[in-house]
Amino acid sequence: MFLRAAPPGTGIIAGGPMRAVFETLGIADVVAKSLGSSNPYNVVRATFDALKHQDSPRSVAARRNLKVSTLQSRRREGADETAAD
């Protein structure tokens, strides 16, 4: 399972069962790809498992020896550059 946050306004880019999970949870901007099984039951289980194992911005910043605000500013800058292209 591949999950990635997307810039605001992107919407949900995911296949069938994953899309239903994200819509139900209220996740608005995400890009997701299921690698492996196409069985809907297994895809839903893998989606929940992937969401449970997401790292918080605080833990990513600690691992990279950065401040959370630095990570978030880099994310916003990347979204602005993508929108400008």
Backbone as CSV, one residue per row, in Angstrom:
resi,resn,N_x,N_y,N_z,CA_x,CA_y,CA_z,C_x,C_y,C_z
1,MET,0.846,-1.165,0.000,0.000,0.000,0.000,0.895,1.232,0.000
2,PHE,0.635,2.132,-0.903,1.375,3.378,-1.007,0.402,4.517,-0.740
3,LEU,0.664,5.304,0.303,-0.166,6.461,0.641,0.710,7.700,0.659
4,ARG,0.172,8.779,0.131,0.904,10.033,0.149,-0.079,11.184,0.253
5,ALA,0.217,12.122,1.130,-0.615,13.315,1.237,-0.449,14.133,-0.041
6,ALA,-1.511,14.760,-0.472,-1.485,15.542,-1.698,-1.754,17.014,-1.374
7,PRO,-1.348,17.909,-2.266,-1.616,19.330,-2.043,-3.118,19.592,-1.960
8,PRO,-3.509,20.616,-1.206,-4.939,20.939,-1.087,-5.582,21.140,-2.458
9,GLY,-6.767,20.569,-2.601,-7.507,20.687,-3.835,-7.320,19.513,-4.785
10,THR,-6.415,18.612,-4.466,-6.154,17.464,-5.336,-7.312,16.485,-5.324
11,GLY,-7.881,16.265,-4.155,-8.957,15.291,-4.023,-8.406,13.916,-3.703
12,ILE,-9.236,12.912,-3.871,-8.848,11.541,-3.574,-8.488,10.847,-4.889
13,ILE,-7.233,10.473,-5.003,-6.791,9.716,-6.166,-6.473,8.318,-5.660
14,ALA,-7.462,7.448,-5.764,-7.330,6.082,-5.269,-8.400,5.229,-5.923
15,GLY,-8.161,3.928,-5.941,-9.106,2.997,-6.541,-10.220,2.612,-5.585
16,GLY,-11.279,2.068,-6.135,-12.508,1.623,-5.493,-12.579,1.530,-3.983
17,PRO,-12.135,0.421,-3.386,-12.297,0.255,-1.938,-11.524,1.298,-1.127
18,MET,-10.347,1.688,-1.605,-9.570,2.704,-0.880,-10.297,4.039,-0.905
19,ARG,-10.858,4.393,-2.041,-11.604,5.646,-2.167,-12.752,5.690,-1.165
20,ALA,-13.475,4.572,-1.030,-14.594,4.514,-0.095,-14.124,4.725,1.335
21,VAL,-12.991,4.144,1.698,-12.450,4.310,3.058,-12.091,5.769,3.295
22,PHE,-11.385,6.393,2.355,-10.975,7.785,2.531,-12.172,8.723,2.595
23,GLU,-13.170,8.493,1.757,-14.365,9.339,1.790,-15.102,9.191,3.114
24,THR,-15.203,7.966,3.618,-15.885,7.723,4.884,-15.154,8.392,6.043
25,LEU,-13.819,8.360,6.019,-13.023,8.965,7.083,-12.898,10.477,6.947
26,GLY,-13.292,11.017,5.806,-13.220,12.465,5.604,-11.853,12.950,5.159
27,ILE,-11.035,12.052,4.640,-9.725,12.445,4.128,-9.943,13.007,2.734
28,ALA,-9.515,14.260,2.522,-9.864,14.951,1.289,-8.780,14.901,0.223
29,ASP,-7.515,15.012,0.593,-6.441,15.123,-0.385,-5.412,14.019,-0.150
30,VAL,-5.453,12.998,-0.987,-4.544,11.866,-0.827,-4.339,11.179,-2.170
31,VAL,-3.144,10.640,-2.348,-2.844,9.796,-3.503,-2.511,8.424,-2.936
32,ALA,-3.155,7.378,-3.438,-2.946,6.040,-2.907,-2.858,5.030,-4.037
33,LYS,-2.039,4.022,-3.800,-1.875,2.946,-4.776,-1.790,1.627,-4.024
34,SER,-2.593,0.684,-4.454,-2.573,-0.644,-3.857,-1.651,-1.529,-4.674
35,LEU,-0.655,-2.087,-4.015,0.275,-2.989,-4.679,0.013,-4.397,-4.163
36,GLY,-0.260,-5.324,-5.032,-0.521,-6.691,-4.605,-1.962,-7.076,-4.859
37,SER,-2.632,-7.499,-3.816,-3.975,-8.040,-3.917,-4.981,-7.021,-4.452
38,SER,-5.914,-7.495,-5.267,-7.002,-6.639,-5.723,-8.328,-7.054,-5.075
39,ASN,-8.260,-8.004,-4.154,-9.434,-8.441,-3.409,-9.909,-7.269,-2.543
40,PRO,-11.142,-6.791,-2.704,-11.614,-5.607,-1.976,-11.479,-5.724,-0.456
41,TYR,-11.741,-6.893,0.088,-11.624,-7.086,1.535,-10.180,-6.858,1.993
42,ASN,-9.230,-7.429,1.263,-7.822,-7.266,1.625,-7.339,-5.833,1.404
43,VAL,-7.855,-5.165,0.380,-7.466,-3.779,0.111,-7.936,-2.870,1.252
44,VAL,-9.154,-3.070,1.735,-9.664,-2.265,2.853,-8.824,-2.516,4.105
45,ARG,-8.525,-3.774,4.379,-7.691,-4.103,5.544,-6.311,-3.462,5.431
46,ALA,-5.711,-3.537,4.247,-4.389,-2.946,4.036,-4.438,-1.424,4.157
47,THR,-5.530,-0.804,3.714,-5.678,0.647,3.831,-5.709,1.067,5.296
48,PHE,-6.501,0.377,6.103,-6.551,0.700,7.532,-5.205,0.452,8.196
49,ASP,-4.533,-0.615,7.806,-3.224,-0.911,8.377,-2.221,0.186,8.014
50,ALA,-2.246,0.645,6.767,-1.344,1.712,6.337,-1.639,3.015,7.082
51,LEU,-2.915,3.313,7.289,-3.270,4.535,8.022,-2.832,4.449,9.481
52,LYS,-2.902,3.253,10.068,-2.461,3.079,11.455,-0.960,3.288,11.606
53,HIS,-0.211,2.989,10.561,1.241,3.050,10.648,1.838,4.338,10.080
54,GLN,1.013,5.341,9.837,1.521,6.624,9.371,2.325,7.294,10.485
55,ASP,3.407,7.956,10.113,4.228,8.681,11.075,3.668,10.089,11.265
56,SER,3.763,10.577,12.485,3.337,11.940,12.759,4.436,12.904,12.307
57,PRO,4.088,14.151,12.016,5.114,15.131,11.642,6.176,15.283,12.725
58,ARG,5.776,15.143,13.975,6.731,15.272,15.071,7.786,14.162,15.017
59,SER,7.361,12.911,14.753,8.330,11.810,14.719,9.240,11.901,13.490
60,VAL,8.707,12.371,12.360,9.530,12.547,11.160,10.573,13.631,11.403
61,ALA,10.159,14.733,12.018,11.085,15.826,12.308,12.184,15.364,13.268
62,ALA,11.835,14.591,14.268,12.834,14.090,15.219,13.829,13.168,14.517
63,ARG,13.333,12.325,13.635,14.203,11.396,12.913,15.172,12.139,11.987
64,ARG,14.729,13.273,11.435,15.558,14.051,10.507,16.325,15.179,11.200
65,ASN,16.178,15.305,12.519,16.824,16.367,13.303,16.427,17.755,12.794
66,LEU,15.121,17.923,12.535,14.572,19.197,12.088,13.436,19.612,13.011
67,LYS,12.981,20.851,12.842,11.796,21.307,13.557,10.558,20.992,12.722
68,VAL,9.428,20.789,13.388,8.180,20.483,12.688,7.817,21.629,11.746
69,SER,8.028,22.859,12.182,7.692,24.011,11.342,8.510,24.017,10.047
70,THR,9.744,23.533,10.102,10.578,23.449,8.900,9.997,22.456,7.912
71,LEU,9.556,21.307,8.414,8.946,20.302,7.548,7.683,20.839,6.887
72,GLN,6.848,21.498,7.678,5.587,21.998,7.139,5.809,23.121,6.140
73,SER,6.817,23.964,6.377,7.084,25.032,5.418,7.606,24.454,4.114
74,ARG,8.416,23.386,4.183,8.902,22.732,2.971,7.741,22.115,2.203
75,ARG,6.782,21.546,2.919,5.624,20.927,2.269,4.807,22.001,1.542
76,ARG,4.581,23.144,2.201,3.816,24.223,1.565,4.550,24.770,0.345
77,GLU,5.874,24.921,0.448,6.658,25.419,-0.687,6.561,24.460,-1.863
78,GLY,6.617,23.161,-1.614,6.504,22.165,-2.675,5.145,22.215,-3.342
79,ALA,4.093,22.446,-2.566,2.743,22.535,-3.119,2.611,23.784,-3.985
80,ASP,3.221,24.886,-3.546,3.162,26.116,-4.332,3.892,25.962,-5.659
81,GLU,5.051,25.271,-5.642,5.815,25.066,-6.870,5.036,24.177,-7.831
82,THR,4.362,23.157,-7.304,3.580,22.259,-8.149,2.423,23.003,-8.791
83,ALA,1.763,23.889,-8.034,0.638,24.649,-8.559,1.095,25.639,-9.632
84,ALA,2.322,26.157,-9.509,2.816,27.130,-10.468,3.168,26.496,-11.810
85,ASP,3.491,25.194,-11.794,3.880,24.502,-13.038,2.738,24.253,-13.924
